Amino acid sequence: MDEFYNTRVTFYTAGNLSLSQAVHIGKQGYGVTICVPEGHPGAWDDINRTDLRATLQKYRGVFAQAFLDGSIDLTDLNTIEGTGEIEGIVKVDLVDIRYAVESSRIIINTSPAGPAQAAFLNAVKPYDLSKHIVIGEPGNMLLLNARLILNREKFPKHIVETASSPFATRRDGATVHTSGVKTYMEIATTSTGTALKEVMEKVTPLFPPQLKLEWISLGKLTLNLINPWIHLAAILAGRPDIDAGATGKRFYFDWVPLAGERIERLDRMVRLPLATACGIKVTTVIETANEGYNFSFKNWTDVGRNSPVHRNIAAPTTKEHRYVLEEVQLMDFFRSWATAMGVDATPIDELIAEAEEWLGRSLVTKGAFWSKLGLHEASREKILVTINGADIAPLAPFEKGTRNLWMTDEMPSSLLNGGFMKHTVLDGI
């Protein structure tokens, strides 16, 4: 039975990323289970062939003979087809959340930040996750939200977060086309010591071999969640187009270059000083963006005009978009973190104030999330321990005398043994 649990992976949501990764891991021999949040079916109906099933049920007598004589082919029911850089056809199981949790020890949440992530955590809250690996792709502070929502006695054995999505994809029905696989992606977990080795051994095969996984601390990974630093500034730069009802705009091609100076100012004045104050080594936002696909763009105009992954991404047509609503929440967290570490967060104040003026309402209570985490009067050490999850890591300590992973840049050499580790590096705080 353990073998069954350990060779199945559950995806929460049936979006593009879930489907691409499902094709990859299905080809590796894993069973794939998909469940979706209520009201957000994604590709569920396309995979399930809901319309065809309804028709067959309505006219079951007529179609029974057609099925028997081969004139109707139902082999594509519950299948996903991958094209592009991840090719193949895999069968999946479409189930509810209870069965998904009970039949799999690995759950991958690909829903975005904010309410969607909270919906995932509330959906799994009733169940015992103490034997599960829960992965956020991207993480978007999954651990911190889990602290506030999940029961400690049922808390996941391991929480894993990625700094970004591993693929560039688009979907047509139950067919997903992967146009790009990153060559590099940062990933982090709450686990240490031998528990860390267990996580790496189970998680690494879930990603294509050409994708180098760099295992870092959750603190560094959180600072390398660069999307909110880009998205909010860029959609505000596109405000005149949205207000005028313009269509056909491209987010990176048209708006990101307009926001380039603001993105760099946010990076230079807040993000980089915050990293320095925490003793975390990070690169600039544009350098971090380049790393994923091994690009060498020098500025945001260059990215917007020439990146094959980014330049054709459609721009939002409404201000009620997650690039505003969700990114404001994340930027408020960075504002609180910076302020607590003695860094002037005025550029983030200005950014959020402009977003709220545009939408005509308050979008976030300043510092509310930080306070819920109990960090409003916390020491530097307490802040880093909380963000890294060091206080809730599985009890699998390093050998006596090994330095604390959460506060160093060093990975114990004892964890570098084994072939599965050959392309991983661990960088802590």
C-alpha positions as CSV (number, residue, x, y, z in Angstrom):
1,M,0.0,0.0,0.0
2,D,2.9,2.4,0.8
3,E,4.2,1.8,-2.7
4,F,0.8,2.8,-4.1
5,Y,0.8,6.0,-2.1
6,N,4.4,6.9,-2.9
7,T,4.0,6.4,-6.7
8,R,1.0,8.7,-7.1
9,V,1.0,12.5,-7.3
10,T,-2.0,14.7,-6.8
11,F,-2.4,18.1,-8.6
12,Y,-4.7,20.6,-7.0
13,T,-6.1,22.6,-10.0
14,A,-6.2,21.6,-13.7
15,G,-4.4,24.5,-15.1
16,N,-1.6,24.6,-17.7
17,L,1.2,24.0,-15.3
18,S,-0.5,21.0,-13.7
19,L,-1.2,19.5,-17.1
20,S,2.4,19.9,-18.4
21,Q,3.9,18.4,-15.2
22,A,1.3,15.6,-15.1
23,V,2.4,14.6,-18.6
24,H,6.1,14.6,-17.5
25,I,5.6,12.5,-14.3
26,G,3.0,10.2,-15.9
27,K,5.7,9.2,-18.4
28,Q,8.0,8.5,-15.5
29,G,5.5,5.8,-14.3
30,Y,3.7,7.8,-11.6
31,G,0.0,7.6,-11.2
32,V,-1.6,11.1,-11.6
33,T,-4.6,12.4,-9.7
34,I,-6.2,15.8,-10.3
35,C,-8.8,17.6,-8.2
36,V,-10.0,21.1,-8.7
37,P,-11.4,23.9,-6.4
38,E,-15.1,24.5,-6.7
39,G,-15.9,27.1,-9.4
40,H,-12.4,26.8,-11.0
41,P,-12.6,23.6,-13.2
42,G,-9.7,24.5,-15.4
43,A,-9.3,21.6,-17.9
44,W,-11.5,19.3,-15.9
45,D,-14.4,19.1,-18.3
46,D,-12.0,18.7,-21.3
47,I,-10.1,15.9,-19.6
48,N,-13.3,14.2,-18.4
49,R,-15.1,14.7,-21.7
50,T,-18.1,15.9,-19.8
51,D,-20.2,16.7,-22.8
52,L,-19.5,13.3,-24.4
53,R,-20.3,11.5,-21.3
54,A,-23.6,13.3,-20.9
55,T,-24.5,12.5,-24.5
56,L,-23.6,8.9,-24.0
57,Q,-25.8,8.7,-20.9
58,K,-28.7,10.4,-22.7
59,Y,-28.6,8.1,-25.7
60,R,-26.9,5.1,-24.1
61,G,-28.9,2.6,-26.0
62,V,-28.0,4.1,-29.4
63,F,-24.4,4.5,-28.6
64,A,-23.9,1.1,-26.9
65,Q,-23.7,-0.7,-30.2
66,A,-21.6,2.0,-31.8
67,F,-19.1,1.6,-29.0
68,L,-19.1,-2.2,-29.4
69,D,-18.5,-2.1,-33.1
70,G,-15.7,0.4,-32.8
71,S,-17.2,3.4,-34.4
72,I,-16.9,5.4,-31.2
73,D,-13.5,5.5,-29.5
74,L,-13.5,6.4,-25.8
75,T,-9.8,5.8,-25.2
76,D,-9.1,9.5,-24.8
77,L,-11.4,9.8,-21.8
78,N,-9.4,11.1,-18.7
79,T,-6.3,11.6,-20.8
80,I,-3.9,14.6,-21.2
81,E,-1.8,15.1,-24.3
82,G,1.4,17.0,-24.1
83,T,3.1,18.6,-27.1
84,G,6.2,20.7,-27.5
85,E,9.1,20.2,-25.1
86,I,7.0,17.7,-23.0
87,E,5.3,15.2,-25.3
88,G,3.1,12.3,-24.5
89,I,-0.3,11.0,-23.6
90,V,-1.1,10.1,-20.0
91,K,-4.2,8.8,-18.2
92,V,-5.3,10.6,-15.0
93,D,-7.8,10.1,-12.3
94,L,-10.2,13.0,-11.6
95,V,-11.3,12.8,-8.0
96,D,-12.5,14.9,-5.0
97,I,-10.1,16.3,-2.4
98,R,-10.7,13.5,0.1
99,Y,-9.7,10.8,-2.2
100,A,-6.8,12.8,-3.5
101,V,-5.3,13.3,-0.1
102,E,-5.9,9.7,1.0
103,S,-4.5,8.1,-2.2
104,S,-1.3,10.1,-2.6
105,R,1.6,11.2,-0.4
106,I,2.6,14.1,-2.7
107,I,0.3,17.0,-3.4
108,I,1.3,19.8,-5.8
109,N,-0.7,23.0,-5.5
110,T,-0.5,25.2,-8.6
111,S,-3.1,27.7,-7.7
112,P,-1.9,31.3,-7.4
113,A,-1.4,33.4,-4.3
114,G,-4.2,35.0,-2.2
115,P,-7.7,33.6,-2.0
116,A,-6.9,30.6,-4.3
117,Q,-4.0,29.5,-2.1
118,A,-6.2,29.9,1.0
119,A,-8.9,27.8,-0.7
120,F,-6.4,25.0,-1.2
121,L,-5.2,25.1,2.4
122,N,-8.8,25.1,3.7
123,A,-9.7,22.2,1.4
124,V,-6.9,20.0,2.9
125,K,-7.3,21.3,6.5
126,P,-9.6,18.5,7.6
127,Y,-7.1,15.8,6.7
128,D,-4.0,14.4,8.3
129,L,-1.1,15.6,6.2
130,S,1.6,14.4,8.6
131,K,2.9,11.9,6.0
132,H,2.6,14.2,3.0
133,I,4.9,16.4,0.9
134,V,3.0,19.5,-0.1
135,I,4.6,21.5,-2.9
136,G,3.7,25.0,-4.0
137,E,4.5,25.9,-7.6
138,P,5.3,28.6,-7.2
139,G,5.4,28.8,-3.5
140,N,4.0,32.3,-2.9
141,M,4.6,32.0,0.8
142,L,2.7,28.7,1.1
143,L,4.4,27.9,4.4
144,L,3.5,31.2,6.0
145,N,-0.2,30.8,5.0
146,A,-0.2,27.2,6.1
147,R,1.0,28.4,9.6
148,L,-2.2,30.4,9.9
149,I,-4.7,27.9,8.4
150,L,-3.6,24.3,9.0
151,N,-3.7,22.4,12.3
152,R,-0.3,21.9,13.8
153,E,-1.1,18.3,14.7
154,K,-2.0,17.5,11.1
155,F,0.7,19.7,9.5
156,P,2.4,18.4,6.4
157,K,5.5,16.4,7.0
158,H,7.3,18.5,4.4
159,I,6.4,21.8,2.7
160,V,8.3,22.6,-0.5
161,E,8.1,25.8,-2.4
162,T,9.5,26.8,-5.8
163,A,10.4,30.4,-6.7
164,S,8.7,30.2,-10.1
165,S,6.8,28.0,-12.5
166,P,9.1,25.5,-14.2
167,F,7.4,25.7,-17.6
168,A,6.0,28.1,-20.1
169,T,2.8,26.6,-21.4
170,R,-0.5,27.1,-23.1
171,R,-3.6,24.9,-23.3
172,D,-6.2,23.9,-25.9
173,G,-8.8,21.6,-24.3
174,A,-7.0,18.6,-22.8
175,T,-3.9,19.3,-24.9
176,V,-1.1,21.3,-23.3
177,H,1.8,22.7,-25.3
178,T,5.0,23.4,-23.4
179,S,7.0,26.0,-25.3
180,G,9.8,26.3,-22.7
181,V,11.3,24.4,-19.8
182,K,13.5,26.4,-17.5
183,T,17.1,25.4,-17.2
184,Y,17.3,26.6,-13.6
185,M,14.8,26.9,-10.7
186,E,15.2,27.7,-7.1
187,I,13.4,25.4,-4.6
188,A,13.2,25.3,-0.8
189,T,11.7,23.2,2.0
190,T,11.1,23.3,5.7
191,S,13.1,20.1,6.2
192,T,16.6,19.7,7.3
193,G,19.1,16.9,7.8
194,T,18.1,13.4,6.8
195,A,14.6,14.7,6.2
196,L,15.9,17.1,3.6
197,K,17.6,14.2,1.8
198,E,14.3,12.3,1.7
199,V,12.5,15.3,0.2
200,M,15.1,15.9,-2.4
201,E,15.1,12.2,-3.4
202,K,11.3,12.2,-3.8
203,V,10.8,15.7,-5.4
204,T,13.7,15.8,-7.9
205,P,12.2,13.2,-10.3
206,L,9.0,15.3,-10.6
207,F,10.8,17.8,-12.8
208,P,12.5,17.3,-16.2
209,P,16.2,16.4,-16.0
210,Q,17.3,19.5,-18.0
211,L,15.9,21.7,-15.1
212,K,18.6,22.3,-12.6
213,L,17.1,22.5,-9.1
214,E,19.0,24.7,-6.7
215,W,17.9,24.0,-3.1
216,I,18.1,27.2,-1.0
217,S,16.6,28.5,2.2
218,L,12.9,29.5,2.3
219,G,14.1,33.0,3.3
220,K,16.1,33.4,0.1
221,L,13.4,31.8,-2.0
222,T,10.8,34.3,-0.6
223,L,13.0,37.2,-1.6
224,N,13.4,35.7,-5.1
225,L,9.6,35.7,-5.6
226,I,10.2,38.4,-8.2
227,N,6.8,38.4,-9.9
228,P,5.0,40.8,-7.5
229,W,7.9,43.3,-7.9
230,I,7.4,43.2,-11.7
231,H,3.6,42.6,-12.1
232,L,2.2,45.4,-9.9
233,A,4.5,48.1,-11.3
234,A,3.9,46.9,-14.9
235,I,0.1,46.8,-14.7
236,L,0.1,50.3,-13.2
237,A,2.1,51.4,-16.2
238,G,-0.6,49.9,-18.4
239,R,-3.3,51.7,-16.5
240,P,-4.1,54.2,-19.3
241,D,-4.6,51.3,-21.8
242,I,-7.0,49.5,-19.4
243,D,-8.9,52.6,-18.6
244,A,-9.3,53.3,-22.3
245,G,-10.6,49.8,-23.0
246,A,-7.6,49.0,-25.2
247,T,-7.3,45.3,-26.3
248,G,-4.5,43.3,-27.9
249,K,-1.8,44.7,-25.6
250,R,1.1,42.4,-24.5
251,F,2.1,42.6,-20.9
252,Y,5.9,42.3,-21.2
253,F,6.1,43.7,-24.7
254,D,4.1,46.9,-24.1
255,W,4.0,47.5,-20.3
256,V,7.0,46.1,-18.6
257,P,9.4,48.4,-20.5
258,L,7.3,51.3,-19.3
259,A,7.7,50.1,-15.7
260,G,11.4,49.3,-16.0
261,E,12.8,52.2,-14.1
262,R,10.2,51.7,-11.3
263,I,11.0,48.0,-11.0
264,E,14.7,48.8,-10.8
265,R,14.0,51.4,-8.1
266,L,12.0,49.0,-6.0
267,D,14.8,46.5,-6.4
268,R,17.6,48.9,-5.6
269,M,15.9,50.7,-2.7
270,V,14.0,47.9,-1.0
271,R,14.6,44.3,-2.1
272,L,18.4,44.3,-2.3
273,P,18.9,46.3,1.0
274,L,16.4,43.9,2.7
275,A,18.4,40.9,1.5
276,T,21.6,42.5,2.8
277,A,20.0,43.3,6.2
278,C,19.0,39.6,6.5
279,G,22.4,38.3,5.4
280,I,20.9,36.8,2.2
281,K,22.8,36.8,-1.0
282,V,20.5,37.6,-4.0
283,T,20.9,39.0,-7.5
284,T,18.9,41.8,-9.0
285,V,15.3,41.1,-10.2
286,I,16.4,41.1,-13.9
287,E,19.3,38.8,-13.2
288,T,17.0,36.5,-11.3
289,A,14.6,36.5,-14.3
290,N,17.4,35.7,-16.7
291,E,18.7,32.7,-14.7
292,G,15.5,30.7,-15.2
293,Y,15.9,30.4,-19.0
294,N,19.7,31.2,-19.2
295,F,19.0,34.5,-20.8
296,S,21.3,37.6,-20.7
297,F,18.9,40.5,-21.1
298,K,20.3,43.8,-19.8
299,N,17.1,45.8,-19.3
300,W,13.3,45.4,-19.2
301,T,12.8,46.7,-22.7
302,D,15.2,44.0,-23.9
303,V,13.1,41.4,-22.0
304,G,9.8,42.7,-23.2
305,R,10.8,42.9,-26.9
306,N,13.1,39.9,-27.2
307,S,12.3,37.2,-24.7
308,P,10.6,34.3,-26.5
309,V,9.0,33.2,-23.3
310,H,7.6,36.6,-22.2
311,R,7.0,38.8,-25.2
312,N,3.7,37.3,-26.4
313,I,2.0,37.1,-23.0
314,A,-1.3,38.9,-23.3
315,A,-1.9,41.9,-21.0
316,P,-4.9,42.1,-18.6
317,T,-7.9,44.0,-19.8
318,T,-9.3,44.8,-16.4
319,K,-7.9,46.4,-13.3
320,E,-9.7,43.8,-11.2
321,H,-6.8,41.4,-12.0
322,R,-4.6,39.2,-9.8
323,Y,-1.6,41.3,-10.9
324,V,-3.2,44.0,-8.7
325,L,-5.3,42.1,-6.1
326,E,-2.8,39.4,-5.2
327,E,0.5,41.2,-5.8
328,V,-0.6,44.0,-3.4
329,Q,-0.9,41.4,-0.7
330,L,2.5,40.0,-1.4
331,M,4.1,43.5,-1.6
332,D,2.6,44.4,1.8
333,F,4.4,41.4,3.3
334,F,7.7,42.7,1.8
335,R,6.9,46.2,3.1
336,S,6.5,44.8,6.6
337,W,9.6,42.6,6.4
338,A,11.7,45.6,5.1
339,T,10.4,47.9,7.8
340,A,11.2,45.3,10.5
341,M,14.7,45.0,9.2
342,G,15.3,48.8,9.2
343,V,14.9,49.3,5.4
344,D,12.9,52.2,4.0
345,A,9.9,50.8,2.2
346,T,8.5,54.1,0.9
347,P,8.7,52.9,-2.8
348,I,6.3,50.0,-1.9
349,D,4.0,52.5,0.0
350,E,3.8,54.5,-3.1
351,L,3.1,51.5,-5.3
352,I,0.3,50.2,-3.1
353,A,-1.2,53.7,-2.7
354,E,-1.4,54.1,-6.4
355,A,-3.1,50.7,-6.9
356,E,-5.7,51.5,-4.2
357,E,-6.4,55.0,-5.7
358,W,-6.9,53.3,-9.1
359,L,-9.4,50.8,-7.8
360,G,-11.0,53.3,-5.4
361,R,-10.8,51.2,-2.3
362,S,-8.4,49.8,0.3
363,L,-6.8,46.6,-0.9
364,V,-4.8,45.6,2.1
365,T,-4.6,46.4,5.8
366,K,-1.0,47.5,6.3
367,G,1.0,44.9,8.2
368,A,-2.0,42.7,8.9
369,F,-0.5,39.5,7.6
370,W,2.8,40.2,9.4
371,S,0.9,40.7,12.6
372,K,-1.1,37.5,12.2
373,L,2.3,35.7,11.9
374,G,3.2,37.2,15.3
375,L,6.1,39.2,13.8
376,H,5.2,42.8,14.6
377,E,7.6,43.0,17.5
378,A,9.8,40.0,16.7
379,S,13.6,39.9,16.7
380,R,15.6,39.4,13.6
381,E,16.3,35.8,14.6
382,K,12.6,35.1,15.2
383,I,11.7,36.6,11.8
384,L,14.1,34.4,9.9
385,V,13.2,31.3,11.8
386,T,9.5,31.9,11.1
387,I,10.0,32.6,7.4
388,N,12.3,29.6,7.0
389,G,10.0,27.3,9.0
390,A,12.9,26.1,11.1
391,D,10.7,25.8,14.2
392,I,8.3,23.4,12.5
393,A,10.9,21.3,10.6
394,P,10.7,17.5,11.0
395,L,12.8,16.3,13.9
396,A,15.7,15.0,11.8
397,P,18.7,17.1,13.0
398,F,22.2,17.2,11.5
399,E,25.0,15.2,13.0
400,K,26.4,16.7,16.2
401,G,28.6,19.7,15.4
402,T,27.0,20.5,12.0
403,R,26.2,24.2,11.7
404,N,22.6,25.5,11.5
405,L,21.4,25.3,7.9
406,W,19.0,28.2,8.3
407,M,21.7,30.7,9.2
408,T,24.5,29.6,6.8
409,D,25.4,29.3,3.1
410,E,26.8,25.8,3.7
411,M,25.3,22.5,2.8
412,P,26.5,19.5,4.9
413,S,28.6,17.3,2.7
414,S,26.8,14.2,4.1
415,L,23.8,15.3,2.1
416,L,25.7,15.3,-1.2
417,N,26.0,11.6,-1.5
418,G,23.9,9.7,-4.0
419,G,23.3,10.1,-7.8
420,F,20.1,12.0,-7.4
421,M,22.0,14.9,-5.8
422,K,24.4,15.4,-8.6
423,H,22.8,18.6,-10.0
424,T,21.6,20.2,-6.9
425,V,23.2,22.9,-4.7
426,L,21.9,24.1,-1.4
427,D,22.3,27.7,-0.4
428,G,21.0,28.9,2.9
429,I,20.8,32.2,4.6
